[in-house]
């Protein structure tokens, strides 16, 4: 999941920036960014999981079709 990992890394960087911010508005900006990156990571992970599930279902369906096909003589 390179995309989700990228988003998670950006969230960690935003948290570090928030921790180091002196001004409240700057800290809040970084916290909002952290939350946005975290949400994007979760969505990216969900897309990957849905894709993997769909592919597994398609493989199972194809295997079932092959198993039920008449054998040539």
C-alpha positions in Angstrom: 0.0 0.0 0.0 2.5 2.6 -1.1 -0.2 5.4 -1.4 -1.6 4.8 2.1 1.9 4.6 3.5 2.7 8.0 1.8 -0.4 9.5 3.4 0.4 8.1 6.8 3.9 9.5 6.6 2.5 13.0 5.7 0.2 12.7 8.7 3.2 11.9 11.0 5.0 15.0 9.6 2.0 17.2 10.1 1.7 16.0 13.8 5.4 16.8 14.3 4.9 20.2 12.8 1.9 20.7 15.1 3.9 19.7 18.1 6.6 22.2 17.2 4.2 25.1 16.4 4.2 28.1 18.7 1.2 29.9 17.3 -2.2 28.3 18.0 -3.5 28.9 14.4 -0.4 27.3 12.9 -0.8 24.3 15.3 -4.5 23.9 14.3 -3.6 24.1 10.6 -1.2 21.2 11.0 -3.7 19.3 13.0 -6.3 19.7 10.3 -3.7 18.6 7.8 -2.9 15.5 9.9 -6.5 14.6 10.1 -6.9 15.0 6.3 -3.9 12.8 5.6 -5.1 10.2 8.0 -8.6 10.2 6.4 -7.0 9.8 2.9 -4.9 6.9 4.2 -7.9 5.2 5.5 -9.8 5.6 2.3 -6.8 4.4 0.3 -6.6 1.3 2.5 -10.3 0.7 2.0 -10.0 0.9 -1.8 -7.2 -1.7 -1.7 -9.1 -4.0 0.6 -12.2 -3.7 -1.6 -10.2 -4.4 -4.7 -8.6 -7.4 -3.1 -12.0 -8.7 -2.1 -13.4 -8.2 -5.5 -10.5 -10.0 -7.2 -10.7 -12.9 -4.7 -14.5 -13.2 -5.5 -13.8 -13.2 -9.2 -11.1 -15.9 -8.9 -13.5 -18.0 -6.8 -16.2 -17.5 -9.3 -13.9 -18.5 -12.2 -12.7 -21.6 -10.3 -16.3 -22.6 -9.7 -17.1 -22.2 -13.4 -14.1 -24.3 -14.4 -15.0 -27.0 -11.8 -18.5 -27.2 -13.1 -17.6 -27.2 -16.8 -18.0 -30.6 -18.5 -14.7 -32.4 -19.0 -13.8 -33.0 -22.7 -13.5 -36.6 -23.8 
